[in-house]
Structures are given as structure tokens and as C-alpha cells.
Amino acid sequence: MTTLDQQSSTYHYGSSEESSSSKGIDINDALSILSNRAACKSSHSKVEELDEKKKNMGQTIDLSAWTRPQERPCKCPGSTSENSKTNEDHISDEQSNKKRELEEASRHRMELLKIEMQSWSMSRLLHDIFRLQSERVQTYKNFDDALETVLGSGNITSYPTACAKATASFSVISNTVNLIKSTIIGKHLRSDLQLLIDQLQDVEKKKLHSTAALHLEKIRENNEVSTEGGGEIDDKIVNLLRNGIISQQQTIANCVETINEVLEELRYAVSEE
């Protein structure tokens, strides 16, 4: 039987912004994105505006922090002029207000969905988990494709947007699965399924962390093996990075195996309904 979460445990990714003065990917940019550190420069690069409606529906891992420099004030020379500060404060206030409005709208939608789920049968609730798992698989594919494009093009500017979109999608899926779980427990009194759904959520969280770590290792490896700047390749560092890649790939493969086992047990529960 084909399982919903089947996907290759081997990833082939792509990388960051290329310049004539540096070889390969700027590792500082990569680290900023994946370790949630805002870049502090004399002038901030403009990042493509995100779909705020999805971005602010909650997050599992805050991979979009790199795109929000206003949350960590820059102390670079030339950035403290009174006019600039006033403009930044105004923009920050507008964004904060919009974020609160979107979060409130998201909570309202979840409350409506919670009410609607009270009329759902056990079979429908479980089938919706399978649908959400399919969405998770597609979100991983989109996330991986985005990084592969980056590594292939040498341009990392689109990656923060891909991170934010993936984060928002995973969060919405996770929140909906938790809502289904609470309905299964509260209405259908199936505490046995709670353990399976909790396991599914925990393993998905681990898989997402490992995927983010794998992306970073791929970016660093690509940076090391690039010869654009004419620098020498450090085989020792490259080997360490490749070992790290293999380790993360194995962790992801183990997660996928566990997820498929849990889904199989949930399918068995559906067949009993």
C-alpha cells in the first residue's frame, strides 16, 4: 500500500547569492536565515513581501525571522537618524497592528472550524488527518525545491520567503491536526487515538527540525566546494559537512518510516468505523 508520507530521504539542494568577490554562497546569509539571526548591515536589503495572511497564522519553527529586521533594531552607523527612526517606528506599528488583526482572524477561523468539527464523524476526522498529511508532504517538496533552486542559481534572496511560507503552512496544518485530536477525544472519547496523533505531531516536529538543519548543511557544503573565488577546497571540512548531511538524511528517513507506521495504524482505525 502506498503511504501518504513516502518521499525520498535523499535531498539535492541548491544555494545562495553569488558575487564576483566571494566564492559560492555567503555562509553568513545562510546562517542568518536558518539560525534566526537578523542581518545587521548599513542598509537593509528589501525582501519580497510575504503573504501576510499565511505568515501570521502561527509558526512551528520561526524560519521567517530573517525577514523581519525591525524586530531586532540595527545599531549600524548611519541608521539612527531621527527621520529614519520615525519611519521605522511607523512601519513597525503598522505591521504589528496588521499582525494582531490577522492573528485574531486566524483564531476566529479556528473557532469556527472547531464548531464545525463537532458534526463530523470519526471517519471524516481521521480522513482529514490523511488529507493534511498529503499537504505536509507537498509543503516539504515545495520547501526542498526552493532550496534546490537557490543552490542551483547561487541566489539566496528568495529563500527567506520560502522559509516563511513553509513555516506558515506547517503551522496551520499542525494546529488543525491538534483541533481534530481534541474533537476525537472530546466528542468520540477515543483517547487511544490521542497517543497516535501525539506521536505523529512529535515526529513531524523532529522531521522539520532535521530538514532545516539539512538545508543549512547543504548550503555550507555548496559554499565549501565552490571554486568561483579561486580558493582551495578544505577536504576535511567538506567531509565533516557531508557526514552531517548523511546523518540528517538518516534522521529524516527514520522519521518518515515512523510517520508511515502511525498513519497505517490510523487507517486501521478508519477501517473499524
C-alpha atoms as an extended CHARMM CRD file, in Angstrom:
* protein
*
       273  EXT
         1         1  MET       CA              0.0000000000        0.0000000000        0.0000000000  PROA      1               0.0000000000
         2         2  THR       CA              1.3020000000        3.4300000000       -0.8960000000  PROA      2               0.0000000000
         3         3  THR       CA              1.6110000000        5.6510000000        2.1520000000  PROA      3               0.0000000000
         4         4  LEU       CA              0.9350000000        9.3770000000        2.2700000000  PROA      4               0.0000000000
         5         5  ASP       CA              4.2680000000       10.3700000000        3.7140000000  PROA      5               0.0000000000
         6         6  GLN       CA              6.5280000000        8.4140000000        1.3830000000  PROA      6               0.0000000000
         7         7  GLN       CA              9.2650000000       10.5890000000       -0.0350000000  PROA      7               0.0000000000
         8         8  SER       CA             12.9390000000       10.2790000000       -0.8120000000  PROA      8               0.0000000000
         9         9  SER       CA             15.2310000000       10.5410000000        2.1780000000  PROA      9               0.0000000000
        10        10  THR       CA             17.9410000000       11.9440000000       -0.0840000000  PROA      10              0.0000000000
        11        11  TYR       CA             17.8650000000       15.6680000000       -0.7700000000  PROA      11              0.0000000000
        12        12  HSD       CA             19.5730000000       17.5720000000       -3.5640000000  PROA      12              0.0000000000
        13        13  TYR       CA             19.5510000000       21.2640000000       -2.8130000000  PROA      13              0.0000000000
        14        14  GLY       CA             20.6710000000       24.4980000000       -4.2880000000  PROA      14              0.0000000000
        15        15  SER       CA             22.1630000000       27.7920000000       -2.7810000000  PROA      15              0.0000000000
        16        16  SER       CA             22.7670000000       31.4760000000       -2.1620000000  PROA      16              0.0000000000
        17        17  GLU       CA             23.6030000000       34.8390000000       -3.5710000000  PROA      17              0.0000000000
        18        18  GLU       CA             26.6870000000       34.8930000000       -5.7670000000  PROA      18              0.0000000000
        19        19  SER       CA             29.0840000000       37.8300000000       -6.1000000000  PROA      19              0.0000000000
        20        20  SER       CA             32.2750000000       38.4510000000       -8.0030000000  PROA      20              0.0000000000
        21        21  SER       CA             34.2070000000       38.9390000000       -4.7790000000  PROA      21              0.0000000000
        22        22  SER       CA             33.1800000000       35.7720000000       -2.9070000000  PROA      22              0.0000000000
        23        23  LYS       CA             33.1050000000       32.0830000000       -3.6780000000  PROA      23              0.0000000000
        24        24  GLY       CA             29.7940000000       30.3020000000       -3.6830000000  PROA      24              0.0000000000
        25        25  ILE       CA             27.2080000000       31.0620000000       -1.0500000000  PROA      25              0.0000000000
        26        26  ASP       CA             27.6660000000       33.7240000000        1.5830000000  PROA      26              0.0000000000
        27        27  ILE       CA             27.5860000000       31.4600000000        4.6300000000  PROA      27              0.0000000000
        28        28  ASN       CA             26.7110000000       34.4190000000        6.8730000000  PROA      28              0.0000000000
        29        29  ASP       CA             23.4890000000       34.8960000000        4.9260000000  PROA      29              0.0000000000
        30        30  ALA       CA             22.6900000000       31.2020000000        5.2180000000  PROA      30              0.0000000000
        31        31  LEU       CA             23.3610000000       31.1850000000        8.9450000000  PROA      31              0.0000000000
        32        32  SER       CA             21.2190000000       34.2970000000        9.3840000000  PROA      32              0.0000000000
        33        33  ILE       CA             18.2840000000       32.5960000000        7.7260000000  PROA      33              0.0000000000
        34        34  LEU       CA             18.4340000000       29.2280000000        9.4190000000  PROA      34              0.0000000000
        35        35  SER       CA             19.5680000000       30.2700000000       12.9010000000  PROA      35              0.0000000000
        36        36  ASN       CA             17.0140000000       33.1420000000       13.0960000000  PROA      36              0.0000000000
        37        37  ARG       CA             19.5960000000       35.9330000000       13.4200000000  PROA      37              0.0000000000
        38        38  ALA       CA             18.6510000000       39.1730000000       11.7160000000  PROA      38              0.0000000000
        39        39  ALA       CA             21.3590000000       40.5900000000        9.4480000000  PROA      39              0.0000000000
        40        40  CYS       CA             22.6880000000       43.9610000000       10.6080000000  PROA      40              0.0000000000
        41        41  LYS       CA             24.0770000000       45.9720000000        7.6910000000  PROA      41              0.0000000000
        42        42  SER       CA             24.4840000000       49.6600000000        6.8590000000  PROA      42              0.0000000000
        43        43  SER       CA             21.4810000000       49.3600000000        4.5530000000  PROA      43              0.0000000000
        44        44  HSD       CA             18.7900000000       46.7120000000        4.7490000000  PROA      44              0.0000000000
        45        45  SER       CA             18.0640000000       44.6540000000        1.6380000000  PROA      45              0.0000000000
        46        46  LYS       CA             14.4570000000       44.6140000000        0.5460000000  PROA      46              0.0000000000
        47        47  VAL       CA             12.9540000000       41.1530000000        0.8020000000  PROA      47              0.0000000000
        48        48  GLU       CA              9.9440000000       40.2010000000       -1.2730000000  PROA      48              0.0000000000
        49        49  GLU       CA              6.7590000000       40.9140000000        0.6840000000  PROA      49              0.0000000000
        50        50  LEU       CA              5.2550000000       37.7490000000        2.1210000000  PROA      50              0.0000000000
        51        51  ASP       CA              1.6730000000       36.6170000000        2.0580000000  PROA      51              0.0000000000
        52        52  GLU       CA              0.8370000000       38.1110000000        5.4650000000  PROA      52              0.0000000000
        53        53  LYS       CA             -2.3800000000       36.1670000000        5.7680000000  PROA      53              0.0000000000
        54        54  LYS       CA             -0.4800000000       32.8630000000        5.8170000000  PROA      54              0.0000000000
        55        55  LYS       CA              2.6340000000       34.1650000000        7.5290000000  PROA      55              0.0000000000
        56        56  ASN       CA              0.8090000000       35.2240000000       10.6870000000  PROA      56              0.0000000000
        57        57  MET       CA             -1.3530000000       32.1510000000       11.2360000000  PROA      57              0.0000000000
        58        58  GLY       CA              1.1820000000       30.8030000000       13.6970000000  PROA      58              0.0000000000
        59        59  GLN       CA              4.5320000000       29.1030000000       13.3970000000  PROA      59              0.0000000000
        60        60  THR       CA              6.1380000000       25.8060000000       14.2270000000  PROA      60              0.0000000000
        61        61  ILE       CA              9.6740000000       26.9810000000       13.5890000000  PROA      61              0.0000000000
        62        62  ASP       CA             10.2810000000       30.6920000000       13.0960000000  PROA      62              0.0000000000
        63        63  LEU       CA             12.2550000000       30.4420000000        9.8740000000  PROA      63              0.0000000000
        64        64  SER       CA             10.9150000000       33.8080000000        8.7470000000  PROA      64              0.0000000000
        65        65  ALA       CA             12.6950000000       35.8020000000       11.4610000000  PROA      65              0.0000000000
        66        66  TRP       CA             15.4290000000       36.7800000000        8.9940000000  PROA      66              0.0000000000
        67        67  THR       CA             12.8450000000       38.7240000000        7.0060000000  PROA      67              0.0000000000
        68        68  ARG       CA             11.8470000000       40.9260000000        9.9500000000  PROA      68              0.0000000000
        69        69  PRO       CA             14.8750000000       43.0980000000       10.8370000000  PROA      69              0.0000000000
        70        70  GLN       CA             12.6480000000       45.6650000000       12.5450000000  PROA      70              0.0000000000
        71        71  GLU       CA             12.1430000000       43.2400000000       15.4470000000  PROA      71              0.0000000000
        72        72  ARG       CA             15.8580000000       43.4680000000       16.2780000000  PROA      72              0.0000000000
        73        73  PRO       CA             16.9440000000       47.0930000000       15.9230000000  PROA      73              0.0000000000
        74        74  CYS       CA             20.0790000000       47.6110000000       13.8620000000  PROA      74              0.0000000000
        75        75  LYS       CA             22.8480000000       49.5530000000       15.5940000000  PROA      75              0.0000000000
        76        76  CYS       CA             24.8720000000       50.0890000000       12.4650000000  PROA      76              0.0000000000
        77        77  PRO       CA             26.4460000000       53.5130000000       11.7960000000  PROA      77              0.0000000000
        78        78  GLY       CA             24.1390000000       55.8490000000        9.8960000000  PROA      78              0.0000000000
        79        79  SER       CA             20.9450000000       54.0520000000       10.8950000000  PROA      79              0.0000000000
        80        80  THR       CA             19.9900000000       56.2530000000       13.8480000000  PROA      80              0.0000000000
        81        81  SER       CA             18.7830000000       59.4300000000       12.1520000000  PROA      81              0.0000000000
        82        82  GLU       CA             15.6000000000       60.8310000000       13.6740000000  PROA      82              0.0000000000
        83        83  ASN       CA             13.6110000000       60.7280000000       10.4290000000  PROA      83              0.0000000000
        84        84  SER       CA             14.6710000000       57.1690000000        9.7140000000  PROA      84              0.0000000000
        85        85  LYS       CA             13.7430000000       56.0900000000       13.2290000000  PROA      85              0.0000000000
        86        86  THR       CA             10.3280000000       57.7520000000       12.9440000000  PROA      86              0.0000000000
        87        87  ASN       CA              9.6320000000       55.9960000000        9.6510000000  PROA      87              0.0000000000
        88        88  GLU       CA             10.7750000000       52.6490000000       11.0240000000  PROA      88              0.0000000000
        89        89  ASP       CA              8.5910000000       53.0720000000       14.1130000000  PROA      89              0.0000000000
        90        90  HSD       CA              5.6070000000       53.9450000000       11.9260000000  PROA      90              0.0000000000
        91        91  ILE       CA              6.1480000000       50.8930000000        9.7140000000  PROA      91              0.0000000000
        92        92  SER       CA              6.6980000000       48.6900000000       12.7590000000  PROA      92              0.0000000000
        93        93  ASP       CA              3.4440000000       49.9070000000       14.3510000000  PROA      93              0.0000000000
        94        94  GLU       CA              1.5030000000       49.2750000000       11.1430000000  PROA      94              0.0000000000
        95        95  GLN       CA              2.9450000000       45.7860000000       10.8130000000  PROA      95              0.0000000000
        96        96  SER       CA              2.2660000000       44.9990000000       14.4670000000  PROA      96              0.0000000000
        97        97  ASN       CA             -1.3480000000       46.1120000000       14.1260000000  PROA      97              0.0000000000
        98        98  LYS       CA             -1.7930000000       44.1100000000       10.9470000000  PROA      98              0.0000000000
        99        99  LYS       CA             -0.2360000000       41.0740000000       12.5820000000  PROA      99              0.0000000000
       100       100  ARG       CA             -2.6150000000       41.3030000000       15.5320000000  PROA      100             0.0000000000
       101       101  GLU       CA             -5.5900000000       41.6270000000       13.1840000000  PROA      101             0.0000000000
       102       102  LEU       CA             -4.5100000000       38.5820000000       11.1770000000  PROA      102             0.0000000000
       103       103  GLU       CA             -3.8520000000       36.5260000000       14.2970000000  PROA      103             0.0000000000
       104       104  GLU       CA             -7.2990000000       37.4230000000       15.6230000000  PROA      104             0.0000000000
       105       105  ALA       CA             -8.8490000000       36.4550000000       12.2720000000  PROA      105             0.0000000000
       106       106  SER       CA             -6.9550000000       33.1730000000       12.3920000000  PROA      106             0.0000000000
       107       107  ARG       CA             -8.2100000000       32.4180000000       15.9050000000  PROA      107             0.0000000000
       108       108  HSD       CA            -11.7430000000       33.2020000000       14.7700000000  PROA      108             0.0000000000
       109       109  ARG       CA            -11.4330000000       30.7940000000       11.8070000000  PROA      109             0.0000000000
       110       110  MET       CA            -10.1290000000       28.0610000000       14.0850000000  PROA      110             0.0000000000
       111       111  GLU       CA            -13.0430000000       28.5870000000       16.4700000000  PROA      111             0.0000000000
       112       112  LEU       CA            -15.4970000000       28.2510000000       13.5890000000  PROA      112             0.0000000000
       113       113  LEU       CA            -13.7330000000       25.1060000000       12.4070000000  PROA      113             0.0000000000
       114       114  LYS       CA            -13.8430000000       23.6990000000       15.9420000000  PROA      114             0.0000000000
       115       115  ILE       CA            -17.6200000000       24.1660000000       15.9910000000  PROA      115             0.0000000000
       116       116  GLU       CA            -17.9920000000       22.6340000000       12.5350000000  PROA      116             0.0000000000
       117       117  MET       CA            -15.9330000000       19.5810000000       13.5180000000  PROA      117             0.0000000000
       118       118  GLN       CA            -18.4560000000       18.7410000000       16.2220000000  PROA      118             0.0000000000
       119       119  SER       CA            -20.7350000000       17.4590000000       13.4680000000  PROA      119             0.0000000000
       120       120  TRP       CA            -18.0240000000       15.3490000000       11.8060000000  PROA      120             0.0000000000
       121       121  SER       CA            -17.9590000000       11.5890000000       12.1030000000  PROA      121             0.0000000000
       122       122  MET       CA            -14.8840000000        9.7750000000       13.3710000000  PROA      122             0.0000000000
       123       123  SER       CA            -14.1860000000        8.5730000000        9.8430000000  PROA      123             0.0000000000
       124       124  ARG       CA            -14.2410000000       12.0990000000        8.4480000000  PROA      124             0.0000000000
       125       125  LEU       CA            -11.9450000000       13.4020000000       11.1760000000  PROA      125             0.0000000000
       126       126  LEU       CA             -9.3890000000       10.6910000000       10.5000000000  PROA      126             0.0000000000
       127       127  HSD       CA             -9.6280000000       11.1560000000        6.7400000000  PROA      127             0.0000000000
       128       128  ASP       CA             -8.9090000000       14.8380000000        7.2620000000  PROA      128             0.0000000000
       129       129  ILE       CA             -5.6830000000       13.9100000000        9.0390000000  PROA      129             0.0000000000
       130       130  PHE       CA             -4.6570000000       11.9550000000        5.9270000000  PROA      130             0.0000000000
       131       131  ARG       CA             -5.5040000000       14.9720000000        3.7670000000  PROA      131             0.0000000000
       132       132  LEU       CA             -3.3910000000       17.2030000000        5.9980000000  PROA      132             0.0000000000
       133       133  GLN       CA             -0.5060000000       14.7340000000        5.7860000000  PROA      133             0.0000000000
       134       134  SER       CA             -0.6600000000       14.9840000000        1.9970000000  PROA      134             0.0000000000
       135       135  GLU       CA             -0.4160000000       18.7560000000        2.3630000000  PROA      135             0.0000000000
       136       136  ARG       CA              2.6060000000       18.3150000000        4.6130000000  PROA      136             0.0000000000
       137       137  VAL       CA              4.3550000000       16.1710000000        2.0080000000  PROA      137             0.0000000000
       138       138  GLN       CA              3.6700000000       18.7810000000       -0.6730000000  PROA      138             0.0000000000
       139       139  THR       CA              4.9140000000       21.5770000000        1.5980000000  PROA      139             0.0000000000
       140       140  TYR       CA              8.1730000000       19.6960000000        2.1700000000  PROA      140             0.0000000000
       141       141  LYS       CA              8.5340000000       19.2430000000       -1.5820000000  PROA      141             0.0000000000
       142       142  ASN       CA              7.9960000000       22.9550000000       -2.2080000000  PROA      142             0.0000000000
       143       143  PHE       CA             10.4680000000       23.8460000000        0.5550000000  PROA      143             0.0000000000
       144       144  ASP       CA             13.1100000000       21.4820000000       -0.8130000000  PROA      144             0.0000000000
       145       145  ASP       CA             12.5340000000       22.6630000000       -4.3890000000  PROA      145             0.0000000000
       146       146  ALA       CA             13.0120000000       26.2630000000       -3.2610000000  PROA      146             0.0000000000
       147       147  LEU       CA             16.3990000000       25.4850000000       -1.7390000000  PROA      147             0.0000000000
       148       148  GLU       CA             17.4320000000       23.4450000000       -4.7630000000  PROA      148             0.0000000000
       149       149  THR       CA             16.6580000000       26.4470000000       -6.9390000000  PROA      149             0.0000000000
       150       150  VAL       CA             18.7360000000       28.6310000000       -4.6390000000  PROA      150             0.0000000000
       151       151  LEU       CA             21.7050000000       26.2720000000       -4.7290000000  PROA      151             0.0000000000
       152       152  GLY       CA             21.4780000000       25.9330000000       -8.4850000000  PROA      152             0.0000000000
       153       153  SER       CA             21.2380000000       29.6660000000       -9.1290000000  PROA      153             0.0000000000
       154       154  GLY       CA             23.6080000000       30.9120000000       -6.4480000000  PROA      154             0.0000000000
       155       155  ASN       CA             20.9940000000       33.4720000000       -5.3790000000  PROA      155             0.0000000000
       156       156  ILE       CA             19.6990000000       33.2110000000       -1.8120000000  PROA      156             0.0000000000
       157       157  THR       CA             17.3230000000       36.1840000000       -1.8570000000  PROA      157             0.0000000000
       158       158  SER       CA             14.2210000000       34.0460000000       -2.4520000000  PROA      158             0.0000000000
       159       159  TYR       CA             14.9920000000       31.6300000000        0.3700000000  PROA      159             0.0000000000
       160       160  PRO       CA             13.6460000000       33.6690000000        3.3270000000  PROA      160             0.0000000000
       161       161  THR       CA             10.2790000000       33.8690000000        1.5840000000  PROA      161             0.0000000000
       162       162  ALA       CA             10.2910000000       30.1030000000        1.0240000000  PROA      162             0.0000000000
       163       163  CYS       CA             11.1460000000       29.5890000000        4.7060000000  PROA      163             0.0000000000
       164       164  ALA       CA              8.3020000000       31.8140000000        5.8500000000  PROA      164             0.0000000000
       165       165  LYS       CA              5.7600000000       30.1670000000        3.5630000000  PROA      165             0.0000000000
       166       166  ALA       CA              6.8070000000       26.6780000000        4.6700000000  PROA      166             0.0000000000
       167       167  THR       CA              6.6840000000       27.7230000000        8.3310000000  PROA      167             0.0000000000
       168       168  ALA       CA              3.1900000000       29.1760000000        7.9940000000  PROA      168             0.0000000000
       169       169  SER       CA              1.8940000000       26.1310000000        6.1130000000  PROA      169             0.0000000000
       170       170  PHE       CA              3.3260000000       23.6610000000        8.6150000000  PROA      170             0.0000000000
       171       171  SER       CA              1.8630000000       25.6640000000       11.4890000000  PROA      171             0.0000000000
       172       172  VAL       CA             -1.6450000000       25.7740000000       10.0270000000  PROA      172             0.0000000000
       173       173  ILE       CA             -1.5010000000       22.0210000000        9.3740000000  PROA      173             0.0000000000
       174       174  SER       CA             -0.2470000000       21.2920000000       12.8850000000  PROA      174             0.0000000000
       175       175  ASN       CA             -2.8920000000       23.4840000000       14.5200000000  PROA      175             0.0000000000
       176       176  THR       CA             -5.6420000000       21.7960000000       12.5120000000  PROA      176             0.0000000000
       177       177  VAL       CA             -4.4050000000       18.3130000000       13.4270000000  PROA      177             0.0000000000
       178       178  ASN       CA             -4.4460000000       19.3230000000       17.0930000000  PROA      178             0.0000000000
       179       179  LEU       CA             -8.0000000000       20.5630000000       16.6780000000  PROA      179             0.0000000000
       180       180  ILE       CA             -9.0020000000       17.2210000000       15.1690000000  PROA      180             0.0000000000
       181       181  LYS       CA             -7.3480000000       15.4470000000       18.0810000000  PROA      181             0.0000000000
       182       182  SER       CA             -9.2750000000       17.4690000000       20.6540000000  PROA      182             0.0000000000
       183       183  THR       CA            -12.5270000000       16.6820000000       18.8010000000  PROA      183             0.0000000000
       184       184  ILE       CA            -11.7280000000       12.9640000000       18.6950000000  PROA      184             0.0000000000
       185       185  ILE       CA            -11.0800000000       12.9840000000       22.4400000000  PROA      185             0.0000000000
       186       186  GLY       CA            -13.9110000000       15.2910000000       23.4800000000  PROA      186             0.0000000000
       187       187  LYS       CA            -16.7110000000       14.0610000000       21.2440000000  PROA      187             0.0000000000
       188       188  HSD       CA            -15.7700000000       10.4870000000       20.3740000000  PROA      188             0.0000000000
       189       189  LEU       CA            -13.9160000000        9.6190000000       23.6070000000  PROA      189             0.0000000000
       190       190  ARG       CA            -11.0750000000        7.8910000000       21.7190000000  PROA      190             0.0000000000
       191       191  SER       CA             -8.1250000000        8.5570000000       23.9970000000  PROA      191             0.0000000000
       192       192  ASP       CA             -6.3060000000        5.6300000000       22.3390000000  PROA      192             0.0000000000
       193       193  LEU       CA             -6.0550000000        7.6790000000       19.1400000000  PROA      193             0.0000000000
       194       194  GLN       CA             -4.7080000000       10.6440000000       21.0680000000  PROA      194             0.0000000000
       195       195  LEU       CA             -1.4480000000        8.7690000000       21.6200000000  PROA      195             0.0000000000
       196       196  LEU       CA             -1.0840000000        8.0700000000       17.9020000000  PROA      196             0.0000000000
       197       197  ILE       CA             -1.8120000000       11.6550000000       16.9010000000  PROA      197             0.0000000000
       198       198  ASP       CA              0.5840000000       12.9970000000       19.5400000000  PROA      198             0.0000000000
       199       199  GLN       CA              3.2620000000       10.6720000000       18.1970000000  PROA      199             0.0000000000
       200       200  LEU       CA              2.5750000000       11.8650000000       14.6610000000  PROA      200             0.0000000000
       201       201  GLN       CA              2.9190000000       15.5060000000       15.7110000000  PROA      201             0.0000000000
       202       202  ASP       CA              6.1260000000       14.8900000000       17.6770000000  PROA      202             0.0000000000
       203       203  VAL       CA              7.8020000000       13.0420000000       14.8200000000  PROA      203             0.0000000000
       204       204  GLU       CA              6.7190000000       15.6940000000       12.3160000000  PROA      204             0.0000000000
       205       205  LYS       CA              8.2970000000       18.3490000000       14.5310000000  PROA      205             0.0000000000
       206       206  LYS       CA             11.5520000000       16.3850000000       14.6500000000  PROA      206             0.0000000000
       207       207  LYS       CA             11.4470000000       15.8980000000       10.8860000000  PROA      207             0.0000000000
       208       208  LEU       CA             11.0030000000       19.6310000000       10.3060000000  PROA      208             0.0000000000
       209       209  HSD       CA             13.9470000000       20.4980000000       12.5690000000  PROA      209             0.0000000000
       210       210  SER       CA             16.1140000000       17.9420000000       10.7670000000  PROA      210             0.0000000000
       211       211  THR       CA             15.0410000000       19.2770000000        7.3760000000  PROA      211             0.0000000000
       212       212  ALA       CA             16.0540000000       22.8250000000        8.3600000000  PROA      212             0.0000000000
       213       213  ALA       CA             19.3890000000       21.5030000000        9.6420000000  PROA      213             0.0000000000
       214       214  LEU       CA             19.8910000000       19.5330000000        6.4270000000  PROA      214             0.0000000000
       215       215  HSD       CA             19.2700000000       22.6570000000        4.3630000000  PROA      215             0.0000000000
       216       216  LEU       CA             21.9470000000       24.5110000000        6.3240000000  PROA      216             0.0000000000
       217       217  GLU       CA             24.4710000000       21.6950000000        5.8820000000  PROA      217             0.0000000000
       218       218  LYS       CA             23.7450000000       21.6220000000        2.1510000000  PROA      218             0.0000000000
       219       219  ILE       CA             24.2840000000       25.3740000000        1.8980000000  PROA      219             0.0000000000
       220       220  ARG       CA             27.5670000000       25.1470000000        3.7980000000  PROA      220             0.0000000000
       221       221  GLU       CA             28.7650000000       22.2300000000        1.6900000000  PROA      221             0.0000000000
       222       222  ASN       CA             27.9150000000       24.0870000000       -1.5150000000  PROA      222             0.0000000000
       223       223  ASN       CA             29.8600000000       27.0700000000       -0.2280000000  PROA      223             0.0000000000
       224       224  GLU       CA             32.9170000000       24.9690000000        0.5830000000  PROA      224             0.0000000000
       225       225  VAL       CA             33.1180000000       23.1100000000       -2.7380000000  PROA      225             0.0000000000
       226       226  SER       CA             32.5400000000       26.2120000000       -4.8810000000  PROA      226             0.0000000000
       227       227  THR       CA             35.6550000000       27.3630000000       -6.7140000000  PROA      227             0.0000000000
       228       228  GLU       CA             34.2420000000       30.6420000000       -8.0200000000  PROA      228             0.0000000000
       229       229  GLY       CA             36.6420000000       32.7000000000       -5.9440000000  PROA      229             0.0000000000
       230       230  GLY       CA             39.6180000000       30.5230000000       -6.7580000000  PROA      230             0.0000000000
       231       231  GLY       CA             40.0150000000       29.4310000000       -3.1490000000  PROA      231             0.0000000000
       232       232  GLU       CA             41.2310000000       25.9990000000       -2.1030000000  PROA      232             0.0000000000
       233       233  ILE       CA             38.7520000000       23.3450000000       -1.0330000000  PROA      233             0.0000000000
       234       234  ASP       CA             39.2340000000       22.1150000000        2.5250000000  PROA      234             0.0000000000
       235       235  ASP       CA             38.5850000000       18.3750000000        2.1930000000  PROA      235             0.0000000000
       236       236  LYS       CA             38.3920000000       17.9140000000        5.9610000000  PROA      236             0.0000000000
       237       237  ILE       CA             35.5990000000       20.4600000000        6.3250000000  PROA      237             0.0000000000
       238       238  VAL       CA             33.7930000000       19.1260000000        3.2680000000  PROA      238             0.0000000000
       239       239  ASN       CA             33.8960000000       15.5880000000        4.6610000000  PROA      239             0.0000000000
       240       240  LEU       CA             32.5600000000       16.7570000000        8.0150000000  PROA      240             0.0000000000
       241       241  LEU       CA             29.7140000000       18.5650000000        6.3020000000  PROA      241             0.0000000000
       242       242  ARG       CA             28.8950000000       15.5600000000        4.1540000000  PROA      242             0.0000000000
       243       243  ASN       CA             28.8460000000       13.3260000000        7.2030000000  PROA      243             0.0000000000
       244       244  GLY       CA             26.4410000000       15.7940000000        8.7940000000  PROA      244             0.0000000000
       245       245  ILE       CA             24.2620000000       15.6660000000        5.6780000000  PROA      245             0.0000000000
       246       246  ILE       CA             24.1800000000       11.8750000000        5.7740000000  PROA      246             0.0000000000
       247       247  SER       CA             23.2610000000       11.9630000000        9.4680000000  PROA      247             0.0000000000
       248       248  GLN       CA             20.3620000000       14.3740000000        8.9030000000  PROA      248             0.0000000000
       249       249  GLN       CA             19.1490000000       12.3830000000        5.9080000000  PROA      249             0.0000000000
       250       250  GLN       CA             19.0860000000        9.2400000000        8.0400000000  PROA      250             0.0000000000
       251       251  THR       CA             17.1780000000       11.0350000000       10.7830000000  PROA      251             0.0000000000
       252       252  ILE       CA             14.6210000000       12.2170000000        8.2340000000  PROA      252             0.0000000000
       253       253  ALA       CA             14.3280000000        8.7220000000        6.7480000000  PROA      253             0.0000000000
       254       254  ASN       CA             13.6780000000        7.3000000000       10.2330000000  PROA      254             0.0000000000
       255       255  CYS       CA             11.0460000000        9.9590000000       10.8280000000  PROA      255             0.0000000000
       256       256  VAL       CA              9.3120000000        9.1250000000        7.5470000000  PROA      256             0.0000000000
       257       257  GLU       CA              9.2690000000        5.4300000000        8.4960000000  PROA      257             0.0000000000
       258       258  THR       CA              7.7200000000        6.1780000000       11.8880000000  PROA      258             0.0000000000
       259       259  ILE       CA              5.1660000000        8.5460000000       10.3590000000  PROA      259             0.0000000000
       260       260  ASN       CA              4.0730000000        5.8960000000        7.8690000000  PROA      260             0.0000000000
       261       261  GLU       CA              3.6790000000        3.3550000000       10.6690000000  PROA      261             0.0000000000
       262       262  VAL       CA              1.4620000000        5.7600000000       12.6280000000  PROA      262             0.0000000000
       263       263  LEU       CA             -0.6150000000        6.5260000000        9.5310000000  PROA      263             0.0000000000
       264       264  GLU       CA             -1.0840000000        2.8160000000        8.9560000000  PROA      264             0.0000000000
       265       265  GLU       CA             -2.4720000000        2.4160000000       12.4630000000  PROA      265             0.0000000000
       266       266  LEU       CA             -4.8130000000        5.3500000000       11.8820000000  PROA      266             0.0000000000
       267       267  ARG       CA             -6.0030000000        3.7310000000        8.6410000000  PROA      267             0.0000000000
       268       268  TYR       CA             -6.7790000000        0.6050000000       10.6050000000  PROA      268             0.0000000000
       269       269  ALA       CA             -8.8520000000        2.7440000000       12.9800000000  PROA      269             0.0000000000
       270       270  VAL       CA            -10.7900000000        4.1090000000        9.9930000000  PROA      270             0.0000000000
       271       271  SER       CA            -11.4910000000        0.6120000000        8.7150000000  PROA      271             0.0000000000
       272       272  GLU       CA            -13.1040000000       -0.2230000000       12.0530000000  PROA      272             0.0000000000
       273       273  GLU       CA            -15.5370000000        2.6760000000       11.8450000000  PROA      273             0.0000000000
